[in-house]
């Protein structure tokens, strides 16, 4: 499970991700310590701009 660390704070743990056209598309995402409301922390899909990505740790 890849972990995406965000410049805006927090991280996103996801089931998978793809990089294209200046964004990272995440599937089965859980945002941790990102300051989101509890009902929005877990999402089936999210798109994050590469400008907001600090670094990505690939899955194991």
mmCIF file of the N, C-alpha and C atoms, coordinates in Angstrom:
data_MODEL
# 
_entry.id   MODEL 
# 
loop_
_atom_site.group_PDB 
_atom_site.id 
_atom_site.type_symbol 
_atom_site.label_atom_id 
_atom_site.label_alt_id 
_atom_site.label_comp_id 
_atom_site.label_asym_id 
_atom_site.label_entity_id 
_atom_site.label_seq_id 
_atom_site.pdbx_PDB_ins_code 
_atom_site.Cartn_x 
_atom_site.Cartn_y 
_atom_site.Cartn_z 
_atom_site.occupancy 
_atom_site.B_iso_or_equiv 
_atom_site.pdbx_formal_charge 
_atom_site.auth_seq_id 
_atom_site.auth_comp_id 
_atom_site.auth_asym_id 
_atom_site.auth_atom_id 
_atom_site.pdbx_PDB_model_num 
ATOM 1   N N  . UNK A 1 1  ? 0.836   -1.177 0.000   1.00 0.00 ? 1  UNK A N  1 
ATOM 2   C CA . UNK A 1 1  ? 0.000   0.000  0.000   1.00 0.00 ? 1  UNK A CA 1 
ATOM 3   C C  . UNK A 1 1  ? 0.884   1.244  0.000   1.00 0.00 ? 1  UNK A C  1 
ATOM 4   N N  . UNK A 1 2  ? 0.861   2.005  -1.080  1.00 0.00 ? 2  UNK A N  1 
ATOM 5   C CA . UNK A 1 2  ? 1.656   3.231  -1.137  1.00 0.00 ? 2  UNK A CA 1 
ATOM 6   C C  . UNK A 1 2  ? 1.187   4.266  -0.114  1.00 0.00 ? 2  UNK A C  1 
ATOM 7   N N  . UNK A 1 3  ? 2.129   5.079  0.347   1.00 0.00 ? 3  UNK A N  1 
ATOM 8   C CA . UNK A 1 3  ? 1.833   6.183  1.257   1.00 0.00 ? 3  UNK A CA 1 
ATOM 9   C C  . UNK A 1 3  ? 2.297   7.465  0.585   1.00 0.00 ? 3  UNK A C  1 
ATOM 10  N N  . UNK A 1 4  ? 1.393   8.428  0.448   1.00 0.00 ? 4  UNK A N  1 
ATOM 11  C CA . UNK A 1 4  ? 1.695   9.712  -0.182  1.00 0.00 ? 4  UNK A CA 1 
ATOM 12  C C  . UNK A 1 4  ? 1.721   10.771 0.916   1.00 0.00 ? 4  UNK A C  1 
ATOM 13  N N  . UNK A 1 5  ? 2.877   11.406 1.114   1.00 0.00 ? 5  UNK A N  1 
ATOM 14  C CA . UNK A 1 5  ? 3.000   12.490 2.086   1.00 0.00 ? 5  UNK A CA 1 
ATOM 15  C C  . UNK A 1 5  ? 2.693   13.804 1.382   1.00 0.00 ? 5  UNK A C  1 
ATOM 16  N N  . UNK A 1 6  ? 1.837   14.609 2.006   1.00 0.00 ? 6  UNK A N  1 
ATOM 17  C CA . UNK A 1 6  ? 1.346   15.830 1.384   1.00 0.00 ? 6  UNK A CA 1 
ATOM 18  C C  . UNK A 1 6  ? 2.046   17.063 1.944   1.00 0.00 ? 6  UNK A C  1 
ATOM 19  N N  . UNK A 1 7  ? 2.348   18.027 1.087   1.00 0.00 ? 7  UNK A N  1 
ATOM 20  C CA . UNK A 1 7  ? 2.950   19.289 1.524   1.00 0.00 ? 7  UNK A CA 1 
ATOM 21  C C  . UNK A 1 7  ? 1.994   20.068 2.413   1.00 0.00 ? 7  UNK A C  1 
ATOM 22  N N  . UNK A 1 8  ? 0.701   19.909 2.189   1.00 0.00 ? 8  UNK A N  1 
ATOM 23  C CA . UNK A 1 8  ? -0.298  20.622 2.982   1.00 0.00 ? 8  UNK A CA 1 
ATOM 24  C C  . UNK A 1 8  ? -0.464  20.018 4.373   1.00 0.00 ? 8  UNK A C  1 
ATOM 25  N N  . UNK A 1 9  ? 0.190   18.899 4.625   1.00 0.00 ? 9  UNK A N  1 
ATOM 26  C CA . UNK A 1 9  ? 0.130   18.249 5.929   1.00 0.00 ? 9  UNK A CA 1 
ATOM 27  C C  . UNK A 1 9  ? -0.595  16.924 5.858   1.00 0.00 ? 9  UNK A C  1 
ATOM 28  N N  . UNK A 1 10 ? -0.128  15.974 6.620   1.00 0.00 ? 10 UNK A N  1 
ATOM 29  C CA . UNK A 1 10 ? -0.750  14.665 6.659   1.00 0.00 ? 10 UNK A CA 1 
ATOM 30  C C  . UNK A 1 10 ? -0.243  13.750 5.563   1.00 0.00 ? 10 UNK A C  1 
ATOM 31  N N  . UNK A 1 11 ? -0.937  12.629 5.448   1.00 0.00 ? 11 UNK A N  1 
ATOM 32  C CA . UNK A 1 11 ? -0.544  11.638 4.453   1.00 0.00 ? 11 UNK A CA 1 
ATOM 33  C C  . UNK A 1 11 ? -1.781  10.902 3.964   1.00 0.00 ? 11 UNK A C  1 
ATOM 34  N N  . UNK A 1 12 ? -1.616  10.239 2.843   1.00 0.00 ? 12 UNK A N  1 
ATOM 35  C CA . UNK A 1 12 ? -2.701  9.448  2.269   1.00 0.00 ? 12 UNK A CA 1 
ATOM 36  C C  . UNK A 1 12 ? -2.188  8.031  2.065   1.00 0.00 ? 12 UNK A C  1 
ATOM 37  N N  . UNK A 1 13 ? -2.864  7.065  2.659   1.00 0.00 ? 13 UNK A N  1 
ATOM 38  C CA . UNK A 1 13 ? -2.539  5.650  2.476   1.00 0.00 ? 13 UNK A CA 1 
ATOM 39  C C  . UNK A 1 13 ? -3.548  5.119  1.468   1.00 0.00 ? 13 UNK A C  1 
ATOM 40  N N  . UNK A 1 14 ? -3.055  4.478  0.408   1.00 0.00 ? 14 UNK A N  1 
ATOM 41  C CA . UNK A 1 14 ? -3.974  4.064  -0.651  1.00 0.00 ? 14 UNK A CA 1 
ATOM 42  C C  . UNK A 1 14 ? -3.686  2.637  -1.111  1.00 0.00 ? 14 UNK A C  1 
ATOM 43  N N  . UNK A 1 15 ? -4.653  2.083  -1.802  1.00 0.00 ? 15 UNK A N  1 
ATOM 44  C CA . UNK A 1 15 ? -4.515  0.746  -2.358  1.00 0.00 ? 15 UNK A CA 1 
ATOM 45  C C  . UNK A 1 15 ? -3.671  0.727  -3.613  1.00 0.00 ? 15 UNK A C  1 
ATOM 46  N N  . UNK A 1 16 ? -3.604  1.849  -4.303  1.00 0.00 ? 16 UNK A N  1 
ATOM 47  C CA . UNK A 1 16 ? -2.811  1.966  -5.517  1.00 0.00 ? 16 UNK A CA 1 
ATOM 48  C C  . UNK A 1 16 ? -2.832  3.392  -6.016  1.00 0.00 ? 16 UNK A C  1 
ATOM 49  N N  . UNK A 1 17 ? -1.861  3.728  -6.870  1.00 0.00 ? 17 UNK A N  1 
ATOM 50  C CA . UNK A 1 17 ? -1.825  5.088  -7.409  1.00 0.00 ? 17 UNK A CA 1 
ATOM 51  C C  . UNK A 1 17 ? -1.191  5.097  -8.793  1.00 0.00 ? 17 UNK A C  1 
ATOM 52  N N  . UNK A 1 18 ? -1.572  6.100  -9.575  1.00 0.00 ? 18 UNK A N  1 
ATOM 53  C CA . UNK A 1 18 ? -0.978  6.324  -10.889 1.00 0.00 ? 18 UNK A CA 1 
ATOM 54  C C  . UNK A 1 18 ? -0.593  7.795  -10.987 1.00 0.00 ? 18 UNK A C  1 
ATOM 55  N N  . UNK A 1 19 ? 0.445   8.067  -11.781 1.00 0.00 ? 19 UNK A N  1 
ATOM 56  C CA . UNK A 1 19 ? 0.941   9.428  -11.975 1.00 0.00 ? 19 UNK A CA 1 
ATOM 57  C C  . UNK A 1 19 ? 0.762   9.786  -13.438 1.00 0.00 ? 19 UNK A C  1 
ATOM 58  N N  . UNK A 1 20 ? 0.068   10.886 -13.718 1.00 0.00 ? 20 UNK A N  1 
ATOM 59  C CA . UNK A 1 20 ? -0.022  11.361 -15.093 1.00 0.00 ? 20 UNK A CA 1 
ATOM 60  C C  . UNK A 1 20 ? -0.605  12.765 -15.129 1.00 0.00 ? 20 UNK A C  1 
ATOM 61  N N  . UNK A 1 21 ? -0.175  13.527 -16.116 1.00 0.00 ? 21 UNK A N  1 
ATOM 62  C CA . UNK A 1 21 ? -0.691  14.868 -16.372 1.00 0.00 ? 21 UNK A CA 1 
ATOM 63  C C  . UNK A 1 21 ? -0.653  15.772 -15.143 1.00 0.00 ? 21 UNK A C  1 
ATOM 64  N N  . UNK A 1 22 ? 0.403   15.691 -14.345 1.00 0.00 ? 22 UNK A N  1 
ATOM 65  C CA . UNK A 1 22 ? 0.577   16.595 -13.213 1.00 0.00 ? 22 UNK A CA 1 
ATOM 66  C C  . UNK A 1 22 ? -0.226  16.278 -11.977 1.00 0.00 ? 22 UNK A C  1 
ATOM 67  N N  . UNK A 1 23 ? -0.831  15.083 -11.923 1.00 0.00 ? 23 UNK A N  1 
ATOM 68  C CA . UNK A 1 23 ? -1.603  14.687 -10.752 1.00 0.00 ? 23 UNK A CA 1 
ATOM 69  C C  . UNK A 1 23 ? -1.278  13.246 -10.365 1.00 0.00 ? 23 UNK A C  1 
ATOM 70  N N  . UNK A 1 24 ? -1.622  12.911 -9.144  1.00 0.00 ? 24 UNK A N  1 
ATOM 71  C CA . UNK A 1 24 ? -1.538  11.534 -8.665  1.00 0.00 ? 24 UNK A CA 1 
ATOM 72  C C  . UNK A 1 24 ? -2.974  11.088 -8.411  1.00 0.00 ? 24 UNK A C  1 
ATOM 73  N N  . UNK A 1 25 ? -3.380  10.000 -9.047  1.00 0.00 ? 25 UNK A N  1 
ATOM 74  C CA . UNK A 1 25 ? -4.720  9.452  -8.838  1.00 0.00 ? 25 UNK A CA 1 
ATOM 75  C C  . UNK A 1 25 ? -4.593  8.295  -7.860  1.00 0.00 ? 25 UNK A C  1 
ATOM 76  N N  . UNK A 1 26 ? -5.314  8.383  -6.749  1.00 0.00 ? 26 UNK A N  1 
ATOM 77  C CA . UNK A 1 26 ? -5.252  7.390  -5.680  1.00 0.00 ? 26 UNK A CA 1 
ATOM 78  C C  . UNK A 1 26 ? -6.573  6.633  -5.611  1.00 0.00 ? 26 UNK A C  1 
ATOM 79  N N  . UNK A 1 27 ? -6.507  5.329  -5.346  1.00 0.00 ? 27 UNK A N  1 
ATOM 80  C CA . UNK A 1 27 ? -7.717  4.522  -5.162  1.00 0.00 ? 27 UNK A CA 1 
ATOM 81  C C  . UNK A 1 27 ? -7.695  3.895  -3.777  1.00 0.00 ? 27 UNK A C  1 
ATOM 82  N N  . UNK A 1 28 ? -8.886  3.695  -3.208  1.00 0.00 ? 28 UNK A N  1 
ATOM 83  C CA . UNK A 1 28 ? -9.043  3.166  -1.843  1.00 0.00 ? 28 UNK A CA 1 
ATOM 84  C C  . UNK A 1 28 ? -8.179  3.963  -0.868  1.00 0.00 ? 28 UNK A C  1 
ATOM 85  N N  . UNK A 1 29 ? -8.470  5.246  -0.745  1.00 0.00 ? 29 UNK A N  1 
ATOM 86  C CA . UNK A 1 29 ? -7.636  6.194  -0.002  1.00 0.00 ? 29 UNK A CA 1 
ATOM 87  C C  . UNK A 1 29 ? -8.141  6.400  1.416   1.00 0.00 ? 29 UNK A C  1 
ATOM 88  N N  . UNK A 1 30 ? -7.203  6.467  2.364   1.00 0.00 ? 30 UNK A N  1 
ATOM 89  C CA . UNK A 1 30 ? -7.491  6.901  3.720   1.00 0.00 ? 30 UNK A CA 1 
ATOM 90  C C  . UNK A 1 30 ? -6.521  8.029  4.047   1.00 0.00 ? 30 UNK A C  1 
ATOM 91  N N  . UNK A 1 31 ? -7.067  9.219  4.304   1.00 0.00 ? 31 UNK A N  1 
ATOM 92  C CA . UNK A 1 31 ? -6.239  10.368 4.670   1.00 0.00 ? 31 UNK A CA 1 
ATOM 93  C C  . UNK A 1 31 ? -5.998  10.344 6.168   1.00 0.00 ? 31 UNK A C  1 
ATOM 94  N N  . UNK A 1 32 ? -4.744  10.505 6.564   1.00 0.00 ? 32 UNK A N  1 
ATOM 95  C CA . UNK A 1 32 ? -4.362  10.494 7.979   1.00 0.00 ? 32 UNK A CA 1 
ATOM 96  C C  . UNK A 1 32 ? -3.743  11.844 8.328   1.00 0.00 ? 32 UNK A C  1 
ATOM 97  N N  . UNK A 1 33 ? -4.172  12.418 9.442   1.00 0.00 ? 33 UNK A N  1 
ATOM 98  C CA . UNK A 1 33 ? -3.608  13.673 9.954   1.00 0.00 ? 33 UNK A CA 1 
ATOM 99  C C  . UNK A 1 33 ? -3.659  14.797 8.923   1.00 0.00 ? 33 UNK A C  1 
ATOM 100 N N  . UNK A 1 34 ? -4.638  14.774 8.033   1.00 0.00 ? 34 UNK A N  1 
ATOM 101 C CA . UNK A 1 34 ? -4.731  15.776 6.967   1.00 0.00 ? 34 UNK A CA 1 
ATOM 102 C C  . UNK A 1 34 ? -5.718  16.891 7.302   1.00 0.00 ? 34 UNK A C  1 
ATOM 103 N N  . UNK A 1 35 ? -6.371  16.813 8.439   1.00 0.00 ? 35 UNK A N  1 
ATOM 104 C CA . UNK A 1 35 ? -7.306  17.856 8.835   1.00 0.00 ? 35 UNK A CA 1 
ATOM 105 C C  . UNK A 1 35 ? -8.656  17.790 8.144   1.00 0.00 ? 35 UNK A C  1 
ATOM 106 N N  . UNK A 1 36 ? -9.000  16.638 7.605   1.00 0.00 ? 36 UNK A N  1 
ATOM 107 C CA . UNK A 1 36 ? -10.300 16.470 6.949   1.00 0.00 ? 36 UNK A CA 1 
ATOM 108 C C  . UNK A 1 36 ? -11.348 16.026 7.965   1.00 0.00 ? 36 UNK A C  1 
ATOM 109 N N  . UNK A 1 37 ? -12.626 16.333 7.714   1.00 0.00 ? 37 UNK A N  1 
ATOM 110 C CA . UNK A 1 37 ? -13.687 15.810 8.573   1.00 0.00 ? 37 UNK A CA 1 
ATOM 111 C C  . UNK A 1 37 ? -13.689 14.280 8.543   1.00 0.00 ? 37 UNK A C  1 
ATOM 112 N N  . UNK A 1 38 ? -14.150 13.676 9.618   1.00 0.00 ? 38 UNK A N  1 
ATOM 113 C CA . UNK A 1 38 ? -14.115 12.216 9.754   1.00 0.00 ? 38 UNK A CA 1 
ATOM 114 C C  . UNK A 1 38 ? -14.832 11.503 8.609   1.00 0.00 ? 38 UNK A C  1 
ATOM 115 N N  . UNK A 1 39 ? -15.921 12.076 8.101   1.00 0.00 ? 39 UNK A N  1 
ATOM 116 C CA . UNK A 1 39 ? -16.663 11.406 7.029   1.00 0.00 ? 39 UNK A CA 1 
ATOM 117 C C  . UNK A 1 39 ? -15.961 11.498 5.673   1.00 0.00 ? 39 UNK A C  1 
ATOM 118 N N  . UNK A 1 40 ? -14.919 12.319 5.546   1.00 0.00 ? 40 UNK A N  1 
ATOM 119 C CA . UNK A 1 40 ? -14.197 12.453 4.272   1.00 0.00 ? 40 UNK A CA 1 
ATOM 120 C C  . UNK A 1 40 ? -12.804 11.840 4.318   1.00 0.00 ? 40 UNK A C  1 
ATOM 121 N N  . UNK A 1 41 ? -12.409 11.269 5.452   1.00 0.00 ? 41 UNK A N  1 
ATOM 122 C CA . UNK A 1 41 ? -11.064 10.691 5.562   1.00 0.00 ? 41 UNK A CA 1 
ATOM 123 C C  . UNK A 1 41 ? -10.886 9.465  4.683   1.00 0.00 ? 41 UNK A C  1 
ATOM 124 N N  . UNK A 1 42 ? -11.932 8.676  4.503   1.00 0.00 ? 42 UNK A N  1 
ATOM 125 C CA . UNK A 1 42 ? -11.843 7.469  3.670   1.00 0.00 ? 42 UNK A CA 1 
ATOM 126 C C  . UNK A 1 42 ? -12.648 7.701  2.399   1.00 0.00 ? 42 UNK A C  1 
ATOM 127 N N  . UNK A 1 43 ? -11.971 7.558  1.242   1.00 0.00 ? 43 UNK A N  1 
ATOM 128 C CA . UNK A 1 43 ? -12.612 7.811  -0.041  1.00 0.00 ? 43 UNK A CA 1 
ATOM 129 C C  . UNK A 1 43 ? -12.252 6.700  -1.021  1.00 0.00 ? 43 UNK A C  1 
ATOM 130 N N  . UNK A 1 44 ? -13.158 6.356  -1.939  1.00 0.00 ? 44 UNK A N  1 
ATOM 131 C CA . UNK A 1 44 ? -12.843 5.317  -2.926  1.00 0.00 ? 44 UNK A CA 1 
ATOM 132 C C  . UNK A 1 44 ? -11.819 5.790  -3.953  1.00 0.00 ? 44 UNK A C  1 
ATOM 133 N N  . UNK A 1 45 ? -11.764 7.122  -4.188  1.00 0.00 ? 45 UNK A N  1 
ATOM 134 C CA . UNK A 1 45 ? -10.851 7.655  -5.202  1.00 0.00 ? 45 UNK A CA 1 
ATOM 135 C C  . UNK A 1 45 ? -10.544 9.116  -4.881  1.00 0.00 ? 45 UNK A C  1 
ATOM 136 N N  . UNK A 1 46 ? -9.308  9.537  -5.146  1.00 0.00 ? 46 UNK A N  1 
ATOM 137 C CA . UNK A 1 46 ? -8.919  10.937 -4.943  1.00 0.00 ? 46 UNK A CA 1 
ATOM 138 C C  . UNK A 1 46 ? -7.867  11.315 -5.971  1.00 0.00 ? 46 UNK A C  1 
ATOM 139 N N  . UNK A 1 47 ? -7.856  12.588 -6.335  1.00 0.00 ? 47 UNK A N  1 
ATOM 140 C CA . UNK A 1 47 ? -6.860  13.121 -7.260  1.00 0.00 ? 47 UNK A CA 1 
ATOM 141 C C  . UNK A 1 47 ? -6.118  14.237 -6.538  1.00 0.00 ? 47 UNK A C  1 
ATOM 142 N N  . UNK A 1 48 ? -4.786  14.131 -6.485  1.00 0.00 ? 48 UNK A N  1 
ATOM 143 C CA . UNK A 1 48 ? -3.953  15.105 -5.784  1.00 0.00 ? 48 UNK A CA 1 
ATOM 144 C C  . UNK A 1 48 ? -2.950  15.686 -6.774  1.00 0.00 ? 48 UNK A C  1 
ATOM 145 N N  . UNK A 1 49 ? -2.821  16.999 -6.775  1.00 0.00 ? 49 UNK A N  1 
ATOM 146 C CA . UNK A 1 49 ? -1.856  17.671 -7.643  1.00 0.00 ? 49 UNK A CA 1 
ATOM 147 C C  . UNK A 1 49 ? -0.436  17.311 -7.211  1.00 0.00 ? 49 UNK A C  1 
ATOM 148 N N  . UNK A 1 50 ? 0.452   17.119 -8.186  1.00 0.00 ? 50 UNK A N  1 
ATOM 149 C CA . UNK A 1 50 ? 1.854   16.838 -7.854  1.00 0.00 ? 50 UNK A CA 1 
ATOM 150 C C  . UNK A 1 50 ? 2.488   17.994 -7.093  1.00 0.00 ? 50 UNK A C  1 
ATOM 151 N N  . UNK A 1 51 ? 1.955   19.206 -7.234  1.00 0.00 ? 51 UNK A N  1 
ATOM 152 C CA . UNK A 1 51 ? 2.459   20.362 -6.497  1.00 0.00 ? 51 UNK A CA 1 
ATOM 153 C C  . UNK A 1 51 ? 2.220   20.206 -4.998  1.00 0.00 ? 51 UNK A C  1 
ATOM 154 N N  . UNK A 1 52 ? 1.276   19.347 -4.600  1.00 0.00 ? 52 UNK A N  1 
ATOM 155 C CA . UNK A 1 52 ? 0.965   19.126 -3.189  1.00 0.00 ? 52 UNK A CA 1 
ATOM 156 C C  . UNK A 1 52 ? 1.585   17.840 -2.654  1.00 0.00 ? 52 UNK A C  1 
ATOM 157 N N  . UNK A 1 53 ? 2.382   17.139 -3.449  1.00 0.00 ? 53 UNK A N  1 
ATOM 158 C CA . UNK A 1 53 ? 2.989   15.880 -3.018  1.00 0.00 ? 53 UNK A CA 1 
ATOM 159 C C  . UNK A 1 53 ? 4.425   16.134 -2.572  1.00 0.00 ? 53 UNK A C  1 
ATOM 160 N N  . UNK A 1 54 ? 4.714   15.775 -1.326  1.00 0.00 ? 54 UNK A N  1 
ATOM 161 C CA . UNK A 1 54 ? 6.073   15.904 -0.807  1.00 0.00 ? 54 UNK A CA 1 
ATOM 162 C C  . UNK A 1 54 ? 6.910   14.733 -1.298  1.00 0.00 ? 54 UNK A C  1 
ATOM 163 N N  . UNK A 1 55 ? 6.446   13.508 -1.020  1.00 0.00 ? 55 UNK A N  1 
ATOM 164 C CA . UNK A 1 55 ? 7.077   12.300 -1.562  1.00 0.00 ? 55 UNK A CA 1 
ATOM 165 C C  . UNK A 1 55 ? 6.131   11.120 -1.429  1.00 0.00 ? 55 UNK A C  1 
ATOM 166 N N  . UNK A 1 56 ? 6.460   10.049 -2.142  1.00 0.00 ? 56 UNK A N  1 
ATOM 167 C CA . UNK A 1 56 ? 5.636   8.839  -2.159  1.00 0.00 ? 56 UNK A CA 1 
ATOM 168 C C  . UNK A 1 56 ? 6.497   7.657  -1.745  1.00 0.00 ? 56 UNK A C  1 
ATOM 169 N N  . UNK A 1 57 ? 6.018   6.894  -0.776  1.00 0.00 ? 57 UNK A N  1 
ATOM 170 C CA . UNK A 1 57 ? 6.667   5.635  -0.409  1.00 0.00 ? 57 UNK A CA 1 
ATOM 171 C C  . UNK A 1 57 ? 5.898   4.518  -1.101  1.00 0.00 ? 57 UNK A C  1 
ATOM 172 N N  . UNK A 1 58 ? 6.549   3.765  -1.982  1.00 0.00 ? 58 UNK A N  1 
ATOM 173 C CA . UNK A 1 58 ? 5.838   2.700  -2.693  1.00 0.00 ? 58 UNK A CA 1 
ATOM 174 C C  . UNK A 1 58 ? 5.375   1.602  -1.740  1.00 0.00 ? 58 UNK A C  1 
ATOM 175 N N  . UNK A 1 59 ? 4.395   0.844  -2.171  1.00 0.00 ? 59 UNK A N  1 
ATOM 176 C CA . UNK A 1 59 ? 3.866   -0.246 -1.359  1.00 0.00 ? 59 UNK A CA 1 
ATOM 177 C C  . UNK A 1 59 ? 4.853   -1.374 -1.193  1.00 0.00 ? 59 UNK A C  1 
ATOM 178 N N  . UNK A 1 60 ? 4.540   -2.247 -0.264  1.00 0.00 ? 60 UNK A N  1 
ATOM 179 C CA . UNK A 1 60 ? 5.423   -3.377 0.025   1.00 0.00 ? 60 UNK A CA 1 
ATOM 180 C C  . UNK A 1 60 ? 5.017   -4.574 -0.790  1.00 0.00 ? 60 UNK A C  1 
# 
